[in-house]
Amino acid sequence: MHNNYSPGLHKLLTLEVSNSEKVTNLTAFEEFAIKIIKEHNLEIVGISKHTFDSNGFTAAICLMESHICIHTWPEFNQLTLDIYLCNYLKDNSEKVEILANAFKNYFEAKVLNETNVYR
């Protein structure tokens, strides 16, 4: 039996910022992320985060719908961002694009690499 189910879009971004505070301020990132997650009716089930000696940070926001993960490198003014929203009832690909654009705007970032994986 053939199943046409597709869980949705998984977006991987590498961004460059001109304002290094954006890649060292974990608190501001977390507040912004929670705000847009709630605005788009997604449900947080857990957050794990860590700040490094360089003041870069990593965070994984686990969602009922999957995850948003970030890792920053202030010494290079870069970050990687991973956004995946899967749902067995509907395709959340449009929300992934909206969230990705919101993060690009938040970081005032230049896109170095953007990969879309359709799962």
FIZASE-376983 format. One record per residue: residue in one letter; x, y, z of N, C-alpha, C, O in turn. Coordinates in steps of 0.02 Angstrom, whole numbers, plus 50000, padded with zeros to 5 digits. Example, Ala and Ser with C-alpha at 12.3 -4.5 7.8 and 13.67 -1.06 7.14 Angstrom:
2
<keke aa="A" n_c1="50660" n_c2="49716" n_c3="50390" ca_c1="50615" ca_c2="49775" ca_c3="50390" c_c1="50660" c_c2="49835" c_c3="50390" o_c1="50712" o_c2="49834" o_c3="50423"/>
<keke aa="S" n_c1="50642" n_c2="49888" n_c3="50354" ca_c1="50684" ca_c2="49947" ca_c3="50357" c_c1="50645" c_c2="50002" c_c3="50394" o_c1="50670" o_c2="50057" o_c3="50402"/>
! end
This chain:
119
<keke aa="M" n_c1="50042" n_c2="49941" n_c3="50000" ca_c1="50000" ca_c2="50000" ca_c3="50000" c_c1="50044" c_c2="50062" c_c3="50000" o_c1="50091" o_c2="50068" o_c3="50040"/>
<keke aa="H" n_c1="50030" n_c2="50108" n_c3="49955" ca_c1="50069" ca_c2="50170" ca_c3="49949" c_c1="50038" c_c2="50224" c_c3="49994" o_c1="49977" o_c2="50235" o_c3="49993"/>
<keke aa="N" n_c1="50080" n_c2="50258" n_c3="50033" ca_c1="50058" ca_c2="50310" ca_c3="50078" c_c1="50082" c_c2="50377" c_c3="50052" o_c1="50143" o_c2="50385" o_c3="50041"/>
<keke aa="N" n_c1="50038" n_c2="50425" n_c3="50042" ca_c1="50057" ca_c2="50491" ca_c3="50015" c_c1="50073" c_c2="50541" c_c3="50070" o_c1="50080" o_c2="50601" o_c3="50056"/>
<keke aa="Y" n_c1="50078" n_c2="50518" n_c3="50131" ca_c1="50092" ca_c2="50563" ca_c3="50188" c_c1="50160" c_c2="50596" c_c3="50180" o_c1="50209" o_c2="50563" o_c3="50163"/>
<keke aa="S" n_c1="50163" n_c2="50661" n_c3="50193" ca_c1="50226" ca_c2="50699" ca_c3="50194" c_c1="50226" c_c2="50742" c_c3="50256" o_c1="50182" o_c2="50785" o_c3="50264"/>
<keke aa="P" n_c1="50274" n_c2="50732" n_c3="50302" ca_c1="50274" ca_c2="50769" ca_c3="50365" c_c1="50286" c_c2="50843" c_c3="50359" o_c1="50268" o_c2="50881" o_c3="50405"/>
<keke aa="G" n_c1="50317" n_c2="50866" n_c3="50304" ca_c1="50326" ca_c2="50939" ca_c3="50297" c_c1="50397" c_c2="50961" c_c3="50284" o_c1="50442" o_c2="50921" o_c3="50272"/>
<keke aa="L" n_c1="50406" n_c2="51027" n_c3="50287" ca_c1="50469" ca_c2="51059" ca_c3="50270" c_c1="50516" c_c2="51064" c_c3="50330" o_c1="50496" o_c2="51080" o_c3="50385"/>
<keke aa="H" n_c1="50579" n_c2="51048" n_c3="50317" ca_c1="50634" ca_c2="51054" ca_c3="50365" c_c1="50683" c_c2="51104" c_c3="50334" o_c1="50713" o_c2="51089" o_c3="50283"/>
<keke aa="K" n_c1="50690" n_c2="51163" n_c3="50364" ca_c1="50732" ca_c2="51216" ca_c3="50336" c_c1="50795" c_c2="51223" c_c3="50378" o_c1="50793" o_c2="51226" o_c3="50439"/>
<keke aa="L" n_c1="50852" n_c2="51225" n_c3="50342" ca_c1="50918" ca_c2="51233" ca_c3="50373" c_c1="50948" c_c2="51297" c_c3="50346" o_c1="50954" o_c2="51307" o_c3="50286"/>
<keke aa="L" n_c1="50968" n_c2="51341" n_c3="50392" ca_c1="50995" ca_c2="51407" ca_c3="50373" c_c1="51063" c_c2="51418" c_c3="50404" o_c1="51076" o_c2="51399" o_c3="50461"/>
<keke aa="T" n_c1="51107" n_c2="51450" n_c3="50366" ca_c1="51169" ca_c2="51478" ca_c3="50392" c_c1="51164" c_c2="51553" c_c3="50378" o_c1="51158" o_c2="51574" o_c3="50321"/>
<keke aa="L" n_c1="51168" n_c2="51592" n_c3="50432" ca_c1="51158" ca_c2="51664" ca_c3="50427" c_c1="51220" c_c2="51701" c_c3="50452" o_c1="51256" o_c2="51678" o_c3="50495"/>
<keke aa="E" n_c1="51230" n_c2="51760" n_c3="50423" ca_c1="51283" ca_c2="51805" ca_c3="50446" c_c1="51251" c_c2="51869" c_c3="50470" o_c1="51206" o_c2="51897" o_c3="50438"/>
<keke aa="V" n_c1="51274" n_c2="51894" n_c3="50528" ca_c1="51246" ca_c2="51954" ca_c3="50557" c_c1="51299" c_c2="52009" c_c3="50559" o_c1="51359" o_c2="51995" o_c3="50561"/>
<keke aa="S" n_c1="51276" n_c2="52072" n_c3="50560" ca_c1="51323" ca_c2="52127" ca_c3="50567" c_c1="51327" c_c2="52151" c_c3="50640" o_c1="51375" o_c2="52182" o_c3="50660"/>
<keke aa="N" n_c1="51274" n_c2="52135" n_c3="50678" ca_c1="51271" ca_c2="52154" ca_c3="50749" c_c1="51286" c_c2="52093" c_c3="50791" o_c1="51244" o_c2="52049" o_c3="50800"/>
<keke aa="S" n_c1="51348" n_c2="52089" n_c3="50818" ca_c1="51369" ca_c2="52029" ca_c3="50854" c_c1="51329" c_c2="52018" c_c3="50918" o_c1="51328" o_c2="51962" o_c3="50944"/>
<keke aa="E" n_c1="51296" n_c2="52070" n_c3="50944" ca_c1="51254" ca_c2="52060" ca_c3="51004" c_c1="51198" c_c2="52011" c_c3="50990" o_c1="51175" o_c2="51975" o_c3="51035"/>
<keke aa="K" n_c1="51175" n_c2="52009" n_c3="50928" ca_c1="51120" ca_c2="51963" ca_c3="50911" c_c1="51141" c_c2="51889" c_c3="50919" o_c1="51098" o_c2="51847" o_c3="50932"/>
<keke aa="V" n_c1="51205" n_c2="51875" n_c3="50912" ca_c1="51227" ca_c2="51805" ca_c3="50918" c_c1="51258" c_c2="51790" c_c3="50986" o_c1="51286" o_c2="51736" o_c3="50997"/>
<keke aa="T" n_c1="51253" n_c2="51838" n_c3="51033" ca_c1="51277" ca_c2="51826" ca_c3="51101" c_c1="51222" c_c2="51835" c_c3="51153" o_c1="51233" o_c2="51819" o_c3="51212"/>
<keke aa="N" n_c1="51164" n_c2="51860" n_c3="51134" ca_c1="51111" ca_c2="51874" ca_c3="51182" c_c1="51059" c_c2="51818" c_c3="51180" o_c1="51008" o_c2="51823" o_c3="51146"/>
<keke aa="L" n_c1="51073" n_c2="51765" n_c3="51217" ca_c1="51027" ca_c2="51707" ca_c3="51219" c_c1="50959" c_c2="51727" c_c3="51247" o_c1="50908" o_c2="51703" o_c3="51222"/>
<keke aa="T" n_c1="50957" n_c2="51769" n_c3="51297" ca_c1="50893" ca_c2="51789" ca_c3="51328" c_c1="50848" c_c2="51823" c_c3="51277" o_c1="50789" o_c2="51808" o_c3="51272"/>
<keke aa="A" n_c1="50875" n_c2="51870" n_c3="51239" ca_c1="50836" ca_c2="51906" ca_c3="51189" c_c1="50811" c_c2="51858" c_c3="51135" o_c1="50754" o_c2="51862" o_c3="51113"/>
<keke aa="F" n_c1="50855" n_c2="51813" n_c3="51113" ca_c1="50835" ca_c2="51763" ca_c3="51063" c_c1="50777" c_c2="51721" c_c3="51089" o_c1="50727" o_c2="51710" o_c3="51055"/>
<keke aa="E" n_c1="50785" n_c2="51696" n_c3="51150" ca_c1="50733" ca_c2="51652" ca_c3="51179" c_c1="50667" c_c2="51688" c_c3="51185" o_c1="50614" o_c2="51660" o_c3="51170"/>
<keke aa="E" n_c1="50668" n_c2="51751" n_c3="51208" ca_c1="50606" ca_c2="51789" ca_c3="51214" c_c1="50573" c_c2="51799" c_c3="51146" o_c1="50512" o_c2="51791" o_c3="51140"/>
<keke aa="F" n_c1="50613" n_c2="51815" n_c3="51095" ca_c1="50586" ca_c2="51824" ca_c3="51028" c_c1="50557" c_c2="51758" c_c3="51001" o_c1="50502" o_c2="51756" o_c3="50974"/>
<keke aa="A" n_c1="50595" n_c2="51704" n_c3="51010" ca_c1="50573" ca_c2="51639" ca_c3="50985" c_c1="50507" c_c2="51618" c_c3="51017" o_c1="50461" o_c2="51596" o_c3="50983"/>
<keke aa="I" n_c1="50502" n_c2="51625" n_c3="51082" ca_c1="50441" ca_c2="51606" ca_c3="51117" c_c1="50382" c_c2="51648" c_c3="51093" o_c1="50327" o_c2="51622" o_c3="51083"/>
<keke aa="K" n_c1="50394" n_c2="51712" n_c3="51082" ca_c1="50341" ca_c2="51757" ca_c3="51057" c_c1="50314" c_c2="51734" c_c3="50990" o_c1="50254" o_c2="51728" o_c3="50981"/>
<keke aa="I" n_c1="50360" n_c2="51720" n_c3="50942" ca_c1="50334" ca_c2="51701" ca_c3="50876" c_c1="50306" c_c2="51630" c_c3="50875" o_c1="50261" o_c2="51615" o_c3="50836"/>
<keke aa="I" n_c1="50332" n_c2="51587" n_c3="50917" ca_c1="50305" ca_c2="51520" ca_c3="50923" c_c1="50232" c_c2="51524" c_c3="50946" o_c1="50189" o_c2="51491" o_c3="50918"/>
<keke aa="K" n_c1="50220" n_c2="51564" n_c3="50997" ca_c1="50151" ca_c2="51571" ca_c3="51023" c_c1="50106" c_c2="51605" c_c3="50972" o_c1="50048" o_c2="51586" o_c3="50965"/>
<keke aa="E" n_c1="50132" n_c2="51655" n_c3="50936" ca_c1="50093" ca_c2="51690" ca_c3="50885" c_c1="50068" c_c2="51642" c_c3="50831" o_c1="50016" o_c2="51654" o_c3="50800"/>
<keke aa="H" n_c1="50105" n_c2="51589" n_c3="50819" ca_c1="50087" ca_c2="51542" ca_c3="50766" c_c1="50058" c_c2="51477" c_c3="50793" o_c1="50057" o_c2="51425" o_c3="50760"/>
<keke aa="N" n_c1="50034" n_c2="51481" n_c3="50855" ca_c1="49997" ca_c2="51426" ca_c3="50886" c_c1="50035" c_c2="51360" c_c3="50887" o_c1="50006" o_c2="51306" o_c3="50874"/>
<keke aa="L" n_c1="50100" n_c2="51364" n_c3="50901" ca_c1="50141" ca_c2="51305" ca_c3="50909" c_c1="50150" c_c2="51293" c_c3="50984" o_c1="50145" o_c2="51340" o_c3="51024"/>
<keke aa="E" n_c1="50164" n_c2="51232" n_c3="51003" ca_c1="50167" ca_c2="51215" ca_c3="51074" c_c1="50237" c_c2="51193" c_c3="51095" o_c1="50263" o_c2="51144" o_c3="51069"/>
<keke aa="I" n_c1="50266" n_c2="51230" n_c3="51141" ca_c1="50332" ca_c2="51213" ca_c3="51168" c_c1="50325" c_c2="51157" c_c3="51219" o_c1="50284" o_c2="51160" o_c3="51264"/>
<keke aa="V" n_c1="50367" n_c2="51105" n_c3="51211" ca_c1="50367" ca_c2="51051" ca_c3="51261" c_c1="50431" c_c2="51051" c_c3="51302" o_c1="50436" o_c2="51016" o_c3="51352"/>
<keke aa="G" n_c1="50481" n_c2="51090" n_c3="51280" ca_c1="50543" ca_c2="51095" ca_c3="51319" c_c1="50594" c_c2="51139" c_c3="51284" o_c1="50593" o_c2="51146" o_c3="51223"/>
<keke aa="I" n_c1="50639" n_c2="51167" n_c3="51324" ca_c1="50693" ca_c2="51208" ca_c3="51297" c_c1="50758" c_c2="51188" c_c3="51332" o_c1="50761" o_c2="51185" o_c3="51394"/>
<keke aa="S" n_c1="50809" n_c2="51175" n_c3="51292" ca_c1="50875" ca_c2="51161" ca_c3="51319" c_c1="50922" c_c2="51213" c_c3="51289" o_c1="50919" o_c2="51226" o_c3="51229"/>
<keke aa="K" n_c1="50965" n_c2="51243" n_c3="51331" ca_c1="51008" ca_c2="51297" ca_c3="51306" c_c1="51074" c_c2="51298" c_c3="51344" o_c1="51079" o_c2="51273" o_c3="51399"/>
<keke aa="H" n_c1="51123" n_c2="51329" n_c3="51312" ca_c1="51189" ca_c2="51334" ca_c3="51342" c_c1="51225" c_c2="51394" c_c3="51312" o_c1="51221" o_c2="51406" o_c3="51251"/>
<keke aa="T" n_c1="51261" n_c2="51432" n_c3="51354" ca_c1="51303" ca_c2="51487" ca_c3="51330" c_c1="51376" c_c2="51465" c_c3="51338" o_c1="51396" o_c2="51438" o_c3="51390"/>
<keke aa="F" n_c1="51415" n_c2="51476" n_c3="51285" ca_c1="51485" ca_c2="51456" ca_c3="51284" c_c1="51530" c_c2="51512" c_c3="51309" o_c1="51508" o_c2="51569" o_c3="51318"/>
<keke aa="D" n_c1="51594" n_c2="51496" n_c3="51322" ca_c1="51643" ca_c2="51545" ca_c3="51345" c_c1="51649" c_c2="51604" c_c3="51297" o_c1="51664" o_c2="51660" o_c3="51318"/>
<keke aa="S" n_c1="51638" n_c2="51592" n_c3="51232" ca_c1="51642" ca_c2="51645" ca_c3="51182" c_c1="51580" c_c2="51689" c_c3="51181" o_c1="51576" o_c2="51737" o_c3="51142"/>
<keke aa="N" n_c1="51532" n_c2="51674" n_c3="51225" ca_c1="51466" ca_c2="51706" ca_c3="51229" c_c1="51419" c_c2="51685" c_c3="51172" o_c1="51363" o_c2="51710" o_c3="51167"/>
<keke aa="G" n_c1="51443" n_c2="51639" n_c3="51130" ca_c1="51397" ca_c2="51609" ca_c3="51082" c_c1="51350" c_c2="51564" c_c3="51121" o_c1="51362" o_c2="51548" o_c3="51179"/>
<keke aa="F" n_c1="51297" n_c2="51543" n_c3="51089" ca_c1="51249" ca_c2="51500" ca_c3="51123" c_c1="51221" c_c2="51448" c_c3="51077" o_c1="51225" o_c2="51452" o_c3="51016"/>
<keke aa="T" n_c1="51193" n_c2="51398" n_c3="51108" ca_c1="51155" ca_c2="51347" ca_c3="51073" c_c1="51089" c_c2="51337" c_c3="51110" o_c1="51086" o_c2="51342" o_c3="51171"/>
<keke aa="A" n_c1="51037" n_c2="51324" n_c3="51072" ca_c1="50972" ca_c2="51312" ca_c3="51103" c_c1="50931" c_c2="51265" c_c3="51059" o_c1="50934" o_c2="51269" o_c3="50998"/>
<keke aa="A" n_c1="50895" n_c2="51221" n_c3="51092" ca_c1="50849" ca_c2="51176" ca_c3="51057" c_c1="50781" c_c2="51187" c_c3="51089" o_c1="50771" o_c2="51176" o_c3="51149"/>
<keke aa="I" n_c1="50734" n_c2="51209" n_c3="51049" ca_c1="50666" ca_c2="51219" ca_c3="51072" c_c1="50625" c_c2="51161" c_c3="51043" o_c1="50612" o_c2="51158" o_c3="50983"/>
<keke aa="C" n_c1="50607" n_c2="51116" n_c3="51087" ca_c1="50567" ca_c2="51058" ca_c3="51066" c_c1="50494" c_c2="51078" c_c3="51065" o_c1="50468" o_c2="51106" o_c3="51113"/>
<keke aa="L" n_c1="50463" n_c2="51064" n_c3="51010" ca_c1="50392" ca_c2="51082" ca_c3="51001" c_c1="50351" c_c2="51018" c_c3="50993" o_c1="50377" o_c2="50966" o_c3="50973"/>
<keke aa="M" n_c1="50288" n_c2="51024" n_c3="51008" ca_c1="50243" ca_c2="50968" ca_c3="50994" c_c1="50247" c_c2="50951" c_c3="50920" o_c1="50239" o_c2="50893" o_c3="50900"/>
<keke aa="E" n_c1="50260" n_c2="51002" n_c3="50878" ca_c1="50263" ca_c2="50993" ca_c3="50806" c_c1="50333" c_c2="50976" c_c3="50781" o_c1="50341" o_c2="50960" o_c3="50722"/>
<keke aa="S" n_c1="50384" n_c2="50977" n_c3="50822" ca_c1="50453" ca_c2="50956" ca_c3="50809" c_c1="50502" c_c2="51003" c_c3="50843" o_c1="50507" o_c2="51001" o_c3="50905"/>
<keke aa="H" n_c1="50539" n_c2="51048" n_c3="50807" ca_c1="50592" ca_c2="51085" ca_c3="50841" c_c1="50615" c_c2="51147" c_c3="50804" o_c1="50604" o_c2="51156" o_c3="50744"/>
<keke aa="I" n_c1="50648" n_c2="51191" n_c3="50842" ca_c1="50688" ca_c2="51247" ca_c3="50816" c_c1="50754" c_c2="51243" c_c3="50854" o_c1="50754" o_c2="51244" o_c3="50916"/>
<keke aa="C" n_c1="50809" n_c2="51240" n_c3="50818" ca_c1="50875" ca_c2="51236" ca_c3="50849" c_c1="50921" c_c2="51290" c_c3="50821" o_c1="50916" o_c2="51307" o_c3="50762"/>
<keke aa="I" n_c1="50964" n_c2="51316" n_c3="50863" ca_c1="51010" ca_c2="51369" ca_c3="50842" c_c1="51078" c_c2="51356" c_c3="50874" o_c1="51083" o_c2="51330" o_c3="50929"/>
<keke aa="H" n_c1="51130" n_c2="51376" n_c3="50837" ca_c1="51198" ca_c2="51375" ca_c3="50864" c_c1="51232" c_c2="51437" c_c3="50836" o_c1="51233" o_c2="51448" o_c3="50776"/>
<keke aa="T" n_c1="51262" n_c2="51478" n_c3="50880" ca_c1="51292" ca_c2="51541" ca_c3="50858" c_c1="51368" c_c2="51540" c_c3="50867" o_c1="51395" o_c2="51508" o_c3="50912"/>
<keke aa="W" n_c1="51402" n_c2="51576" n_c3="50822" ca_c1="51475" ca_c2="51585" ca_c3="50824" c_c1="51489" c_c2="51660" c_c3="50821" o_c1="51497" o_c2="51688" o_c3="50766"/>
<keke aa="P" n_c1="51493" n_c2="51694" n_c3="50879" ca_c1="51506" ca_c2="51766" ca_c3="50877" c_c1="51573" c_c2="51785" c_c3="50847" o_c1="51581" o_c2="51839" o_c3="50818"/>
<keke aa="E" n_c1="51622" n_c2="51740" n_c3="50852" ca_c1="51688" ca_c2="51755" ca_c3="50824" c_c1="51686" c_c2="51759" c_c3="50748" o_c1="51732" o_c2="51786" o_c3="50718"/>
<keke aa="F" n_c1="51633" n_c2="51733" n_c3="50717" ca_c1="51624" ca_c2="51737" ca_c3="50644" c_c1="51561" c_c2="51775" c_c3="50625" o_c1="51545" o_c2="51782" o_c3="50566"/>
<keke aa="N" n_c1="51523" n_c2="51801" n_c3="50675" ca_c1="51459" ca_c2="51835" ca_c3="50664" c_c1="51412" c_c2="51791" c_c3="50623" o_c1="51378" o_c2="51814" o_c3="50578"/>
<keke aa="Q" n_c1="51410" n_c2="51726" n_c3="50640" ca_c1="51368" ca_c2="51679" ca_c3="50604" c_c1="51327" c_c2="51637" c_c3="50652" o_c1="51340" o_c2="51632" o_c3="50712"/>
<keke aa="L" n_c1="51275" n_c2="51607" n_c3="50623" ca_c1="51234" ca_c2="51560" ca_c3="50660" c_c1="51205" c_c2="51509" c_c3="50612" o_c1="51199" o_c2="51521" o_c3="50552"/>
<keke aa="T" n_c1="51188" n_c2="51451" n_c3="50640" ca_c1="51150" ca_c2="51402" ca_c3="50602" c_c1="51083" c_c2="51394" c_c3="50637" o_c1="51078" o_c2="51396" o_c3="50698"/>
<keke aa="L" n_c1="51031" n_c2="51386" n_c3="50596" ca_c1="50963" ca_c2="51381" ca_c3="50622" c_c1="50929" c_c2="51324" c_c3="50586" o_c1="50935" o_c2="51316" o_c3="50525"/>
<keke aa="D" n_c1="50893" n_c2="51285" n_c3="50624" ca_c1="50860" ca_c2="51224" ca_c3="50599" c_c1="50787" c_c2="51229" c_c3="50621" o_c1="50772" o_c2="51231" o_c3="50681"/>
<keke aa="I" n_c1="50741" n_c2="51230" n_c3="50573" ca_c1="50670" ca_c2="51236" ca_c3="50589" c_c1="50633" c_c2="51179" c_c3="50555" o_c1="50636" o_c2="51170" o_c3="50494"/>
<keke aa="Y" n_c1="50598" n_c2="51140" n_c3="50595" ca_c1="50559" ca_c2="51084" ca_c3="50568" c_c1="50492" c_c2="51081" c_c3="50605" o_c1="50490" o_c2="51076" o_c3="50666"/>
<keke aa="L" n_c1="50439" n_c2="51083" n_c3="50567" ca_c1="50371" ca_c2="51077" ca_c3="50595" c_c1="50335" c_c2="51021" c_c3="50557" o_c1="50315" o_c2="51031" o_c3="50500"/>
<keke aa="C" n_c1="50327" n_c2="50965" n_c3="50589" ca_c1="50291" ca_c2="50910" ca_c3="50558" c_c1="50224" c_c2="50902" c_c3="50594" o_c1="50218" o_c2="50918" o_c3="50653"/>
<keke aa="N" n_c1="50176" n_c2="50877" n_c3="50558" ca_c1="50110" ca_c2="50867" ca_c3="50587" c_c1="50073" c_c2="50816" c_c3="50544" o_c1="50072" o_c2="50822" o_c3="50483"/>
<keke aa="Y" n_c1="50044" n_c2="50767" n_c3="50575" ca_c1="50010" ca_c2="50715" ca_c3="50536" c_c1="49941" c_c2="50738" c_c3="50510" o_c1="49912" o_c2="50704" o_c3="50468"/>
<keke aa="L" n_c1="49916" n_c2="50794" n_c3="50535" ca_c1="49851" ca_c2="50818" ca_c3="50513" c_c1="49855" c_c2="50870" c_c3="50458" o_c1="49809" o_c2="50876" o_c3="50417"/>
<keke aa="K" n_c1="49910" n_c2="50909" n_c3="50455" ca_c1="49915" ca_c2="50961" ca_c3="50404" c_c1="49988" c_c2="50976" c_c3="50389" o_c1="50033" o_c2="50959" o_c3="50428"/>
<keke aa="D" n_c1="50000" n_c2="51008" n_c3="50333" ca_c1="50066" ca_c2="51028" ca_c3="50312" c_c1="50082" c_c2="51097" c_c3="50341" o_c1="50046" o_c2="51145" o_c3="50328"/>
<keke aa="N" n_c1="50135" n_c2="51102" n_c3="50381" ca_c1="50154" ca_c2="51165" ca_c3="50412" c_c1="50211" c_c2="51200" c_c3="50375" o_c1="50245" o_c2="51243" o_c3="50403"/>
<keke aa="S" n_c1="50221" n_c2="51183" n_c3="50312" ca_c1="50276" ca_c2="51213" ca_c3="50274" c_c1="50271" c_c2="51289" c_c3="50271" o_c1="50322" o_c2="51323" o_c3="50276"/>
<keke aa="E" n_c1="50212" n_c2="51316" n_c3="50264" ca_c1="50204" ca_c2="51389" ca_c3="50262" c_c1="50226" c_c2="51421" c_c3="50328" o_c1="50258" o_c2="51473" o_c3="50328"/>
<keke aa="K" n_c1="50210" n_c2="51388" n_c3="50384" ca_c1="50232" ca_c2="51414" ca_c3="50449" c_c1="50308" c_c2="51412" c_c3="50455" o_c1="50338" o_c2="51457" o_c3="50484"/>
<keke aa="V" n_c1="50340" n_c2="51361" n_c3="50427" ca_c1="50413" ca_c2="51356" ca_c3="50429" c_c1="50442" c_c2="51417" c_c3="50392" o_c1="50489" o_c2="51448" o_c3="50417"/>
<keke aa="E" n_c1="50415" n_c2="51433" n_c3="50334" ca_c1="50439" ca_c2="51490" ca_c3="50295" c_c1="50429" c_c2="51555" c_c3="50334" o_c1="50473" o_c2="51598" o_c3="50335"/>
<keke aa="I" n_c1="50371" n_c2="51562" n_c3="50365" ca_c1="50356" ca_c2="51623" ca_c3="50405" c_c1="50405" c_c2="51630" c_c3="50463" o_c1="50431" o_c2="51684" o_c3="50475"/>
<keke aa="L" n_c1="50417" n_c2="51575" n_c3="50499" ca_c1="50464" ca_c2="51577" ca_c3="50555" c_c1="50535" c_c2="51592" c_c3="50531" o_c1="50570" o_c2="51632" o_c3="50561"/>
<keke aa="A" n_c1="50555" n_c2="51561" n_c3="50476" ca_c1="50623" ca_c2="51573" ca_c3="50449" c_c1="50631" c_c2="51647" c_c3="50432" o_c1="50683" o_c2="51676" o_c3="50448"/>
<keke aa="N" n_c1="50582" n_c2="51676" n_c3="50400" ca_c1="50585" ca_c2="51747" ca_c3="50382" c_c1="50586" c_c2="51791" c_c3="50445" o_c1="50621" o_c2="51842" o_c3="50447"/>
<keke aa="A" n_c1="50548" n_c2="51772" n_c3="50496" ca_c1="50548" ca_c2="51811" ca_c3="50558" c_c1="50617" c_c2="51808" c_c3="50591" o_c1="50641" o_c2="51859" o_c3="50616"/>
<keke aa="F" n_c1="50649" n_c2="51750" n_c3="50592" ca_c1="50716" ca_c2="51745" ca_c3="50620" c_c1="50768" c_c2="51783" c_c3="50578" o_c1="50812" o_c2="51816" o_c3="50606"/>
<keke aa="K" n_c1="50763" n_c2="51780" n_c3="50512" ca_c1="50808" ca_c2="51819" ca_c3="50470" c_c1="50802" c_c2="51893" c_c3="50486" o_c1="50852" o_c2="51929" o_c3="50491"/>
<keke aa="N" n_c1="50741" n_c2="51916" n_c3="50493" ca_c1="50729" ca_c2="51987" ca_c3="50510" c_c1="50754" c_c2="52003" c_c3="50580" o_c1="50785" o_c2="52055" o_c3="50590"/>
<keke aa="Y" n_c1="50742" n_c2="51959" n_c3="50628" ca_c1="50765" ca_c2="51970" ca_c3="50697" c_c1="50841" c_c2="51979" c_c3="50698" o_c1="50867" o_c2="52025" o_c3="50730"/>
<keke aa="F" n_c1="50876" n_c2="51936" n_c3="50663" ca_c1="50949" ca_c2="51938" ca_c3="50662" c_c1="50977" c_c2="51990" c_c3="50613" o_c1="51037" o_c2="52003" o_c3="50611"/>
<keke aa="E" n_c1="50932" n_c2="52020" n_c3="50572" ca_c1="50954" ca_c2="52067" ca_c3="50520" c_c1="51010" c_c2="52034" c_c3="50480" o_c1="51064" o_c2="52062" o_c3="50470"/>
<keke aa="A" n_c1="50996" n_c2="51974" n_c3="50458" ca_c1="51048" ca_c2="51929" ca_c3="50433" c_c1="51052" c_c2="51926" c_c3="50357" o_c1="51003" o_c2="51936" o_c3="50321"/>
<keke aa="K" n_c1="51112" n_c2="51911" n_c3="50335" ca_c1="51125" ca_c2="51893" ca_c3="50266" c_c1="51124" c_c2="51817" c_c3="50263" o_c1="51155" o_c2="51784" o_c3="50305"/>
<keke aa="V" n_c1="51089" n_c2="51789" n_c3="50215" ca_c1="51085" ca_c2="51716" ca_c3="50209" c_c1="51147" c_c2="51691" c_c3="50172" o_c1="51160" o_c2="51710" o_c3="50115"/>
<keke aa="L" n_c1="51186" n_c2="51649" n_c3="50206" ca_c1="51244" ca_c2="51618" ca_c3="50175" c_c1="51226" c_c2="51551" c_c3="50142" o_c1="51255" o_c2="51533" o_c3="50091"/>
<keke aa="N" n_c1="51178" n_c2="51516" n_c3="50173" ca_c1="51156" ca_c2="51452" ca_c3="50147" c_c1="51085" c_c2="51439" c_c3="50171" o_c1="51070" o_c2="51451" o_c3="50229"/>
<keke aa="E" n_c1="51044" n_c2="51415" n_c3="50127" ca_c1="50974" ca_c2="51398" ca_c3="50145" c_c1="50956" c_c2="51334" c_c3="50108" o_c1="50957" o_c2="51331" o_c3="50047"/>
<keke aa="T" n_c1="50940" n_c2="51283" n_c3="50147" ca_c1="50922" ca_c2="51218" ca_c3="50118" c_c1="50853" c_c2="51199" c_c3="50141" o_c1="50837" o_c2="51202" o_c3="50201"/>
<keke aa="N" n_c1="50812" n_c2="51178" n_c3="50094" ca_c1="50745" ca_c2="51152" ca_c3="50109" c_c1="50745" c_c2="51077" c_c3="50099" o_c1="50763" o_c2="51053" o_c3="50045"/>
<keke aa="V" n_c1="50726" n_c2="51041" n_c3="50151" ca_c1="50718" ca_c2="50969" ca_c3="50146" c_c1="50644" c_c2="50954" c_c3="50155" o_c1="50615" o_c2="50968" o_c3="50207"/>
<keke aa="Y" n_c1="50614" n_c2="50925" n_c3="50103" ca_c1="50544" ca_c2="50907" ca_c3="50107" c_c1="50540" c_c2="50834" c_c3="50130" o_c1="50560" o_c2="50788" o_c3="50093"/>
<keke aa="R" n_c1="50516" n_c2="50824" n_c3="50189" ca_c1="50515" ca_c2="50758" ca_c3="50220" c_c1="50453" c_c2="50720" c_c3="50197" o_c1="50443" o_c2="50663" o_c3="50217"/>
! end
